[in-house]
Amino acid sequence: MTSPAKKGSEHTLPKRIEHAVHLCVDMQRLFAKGGLWETPWMERVLPTIEAAVALCPERTVFTRFIPPENADKAPGQWRQYYRRWSAATRENLDSSQLDLVPALARYAPPAAIIDKPAYSAFHRSALGDFLTERNVGTLIISGAETDVCVLSTVLAAVNVGYRVVIVEDGLCSSSDPGHDALMTMYRLRYSEQIDLITAEHLPEVWGDLRK
């Protein structure tokens, strides 16, 4: 298994980050070790994500992926999905699996928690209004999984017009090829709208930390 981010990789620090929120995607027990949808990298990136959260918990938003009660209550193709994954519906799943992992749960509050029913953090959730009310212009993104919920959230944020800064060593996936392909895509195709940074350099450019 490759590393989520190669330390020491050459890249230029992004310009100063202002009016930002750290959006940490779906770091839940459901995806942690022993969870129904265990993501092997999560344990390795968790200390990195926790360090980023600890910089400014009050400017952090955690999302949680919340499945439907049962497959029949899901829309469209999601019904087929949850018939395949009936163990993940709320009528069958231990509700504690939907909780944030303990290392991050202790930061909320002051961090906010916003639930979502699908991959994108913007879809049928309170996130859009939350960010607008706080005059947020930039999203610093970490979490799980690089090539599923993080991807969907990143592209939705770009479509809305947010500047996106991805903490490249603060992402995890179940797929090395999927993760690597997305990091390459961000660099090659979205350089005007998406910046990448490692967690250790985040304090250098996040101006909101000094206010």
N, C-alpha and C positions, 0 to 999 in steps of 0.2 A: 504494500500500500504506500502510495506517495504521500508527501507532506502536503497539507492544505495550502501552505505558502512556503516558498523557499526563502529562508532567512538570508539576508545579504544580497538579495536580487537587486539589480540596478534599476532604480526608477526615480523620477523627480517628484519631490513632495508637491502635493496640490496647493493651490493658493489658499489663503486664509479662509477658514470656515466660520461663518457667522449665521446667527438666527437658525441654529440647527437643533435637531432632535436626534438622539441615538435610537434607531428603531431596531430592536432585537427580535428576530423572527422565530417564533415557535420553539423556544428552548424549554420543552416540556418533558415530563417523565415518559410520555408516550414514545418519544424518540430517543430516550436515554438508554443506558445499559439495562437490559431486562424488560424494556418496554415492548409493546406489541410491534412497533415499527422502529426497532432499534437502529440507530445511525452510528456505525462504529467509530467515526471520528469525534463524536460529541465530547467524549471524555478528554480527548487531547486538546480541543480548542476551548473547552469551558474555562480554564484559568485565564486565557487571553480575553475572552468575552467578559468575564467577571471584572478584570482589570479595566476594561473600557467602560463598563457600567459604573464602576466605582469612581471614575473621574467626575461624573455629574449625574447621580441618580435622579435628581429632580428634572433633568432634561432627557430622561430615558423612557421609552415606551416599549413594553413587552407585548407581543401578540401571542394569542393562543389559538390553535386550530381546534375548532369544536365540531365534531361530527354530528349528524342528525340523530334523532331518537331511534329511527329505524330506516331501512332503505326506502320504504314507501313514502317517507316524508322528505326525501331528497328530490331535487329537480332534475329533469332530463336524464342525461347520461350518468349523472351521479347515482341514480338508482341502480344501474348495472354495476357501477363501481362498488357500492355498499352491499349489493348482494354477494359480490365476490369477497368483500371485507366485512362481513356481518359482525365479526368479532370486534370491529372498531366502532360500531354504532353504540349510542349511549345506553341502549337497553341491555347491552351485553358487556360493555366496558366498565371496569372499575373506575369510578369517577376521579380517583386520585391520579390516574394516568394523564389527565388533562391539566394537572397543576404544573406550574413552572418547576424546574429542578430546584432543590433546596438552596443551592449556592447562589441562585439569582432571586428566588422568591423573597429573600430577606431584604431586598432593596425596594420592594413594593409594599406600601408607599415608602418614600416619596415618588418612586417610579410609578407610571400608570400601566394598567393592563387593559388591552383592547382585544375582544374576541372576534373571530372571523369564521365563516362557514366554508371557505374555499381556499385555494392556494394564495391568491392575492390578499394582502392586508387591507386593500382599499375596497374590496368587493363586499357589499352589504355589511359594512362595519361603520363604527363611529370615527374611524381614523381621519377621514377627510375633514370633517367639521372640527375635530380636535386640533389638527394642524393649522387650519385657517384661523381659528379663534386665537391662536398663539403667534400668528404671523411668522410661521416657520417657512424658511426658504430652502433649507438643505436637510437632507436625510442622510445620516451616517448609519450604514446598514451592516448588521452582523446576523448570525443565526443559522438556521437549518431549513431545508436543505438547499445547497447552492443551486441545484438544477431543477428545483421544483418550486417551493413556496418563496424562496429568496428571489429566484428568477422572475416569477410572476409579479412579485411586489416591486422589484427594481424597474421592470418595464412599465408597470402602471404608474410609478412615480415619475418616470421620464415622460410618459404621455401627458401627465398633468402639468409638467413643467418644473418639477423640483430638480435642484441640483442633487446628484447622488454621489456619496462618497462611500465606497465599499471597504470595509476592514478585511483585507484579503486573507489574513491569518486568523480571522474570527468567523469563518464559514465552515460548515461541515456538510458532508454528503455521504450517501451510501455507495457512490460511484466515483472512482478516481477519474475515468475518462470523461464523465459528465462534468465534474468539477473543473478539470483542466480545460475542457473545451469552452466553458463559460468564461473563465478568466481570460482566455485568449480572445474570445469574442468581444468582451468589454474593452480590451486594449485596442483592438483593431477597428472596431465598428462604432464605438460609442464614446470616443475620446473627448468630444465636445460637451457631453452631458454627464459622463460618469468618470470619477476619479477613483484610483485605488491607493490605499495607504496601509501600512502595517500598524498594529496597535501601539507599538513603542513610539511611533512618530506622531500619533494623534494629538498628544498634549502640545506639541510644537505649533500646530496650526489651528487648533480649535479655540477661536477667540472668545467664545462665550464662557470659557472656563475662568477668564480673568475679570469678569464683570461682577 
